[in-house]
Amino acid sequence: MEPVFLTKLISQNNDWLSVRQTAIAQNIANANTPGFSAKDVEPFVSVLSKSHLAMTATHGSHMGTATEMPRTGKMEKADSWQITHSGNSVSVEQELMKAGEVARTHSLNTSIAKSFHRMYLTTLR
């Protein structure tokens, strides 16, 4: 396996965030659709834990990479705040909170990438 590079890990997390943002947007778009079940993606931590990161033989601190991206699935009933009489389980407030969380995480990823980019430039000077 190849080592995990920080920029690649950030890129994979951003890919996961875009999948989650798509699921959130679909939930909001179908907030008034009768019988629609809210969807969410598998947490990024569990995606990484399922990827079986293994140490390489070259160095003890090297790790492999995650190769699978999560798929969206129906939310559990306990995950949804309300279910209307039409069977719709989308809570717009909950979806907007998730969208804010995605935006904050993306901003954090961008800040980390910028910091490491500045560090790379500093070492090259």
Secondary structure as UniProt FT lines:
FT   HELIX           6..29
FT   TURN            30..32
FT   TURN            34..35
FT   STRAND          39..41
FT   HELIX           44..50
FT   TURN            60..61
FT   STRAND          72..74
FT   HELIX           77..79
FT   TURN            85..86
FT   HELIX           92..124
//
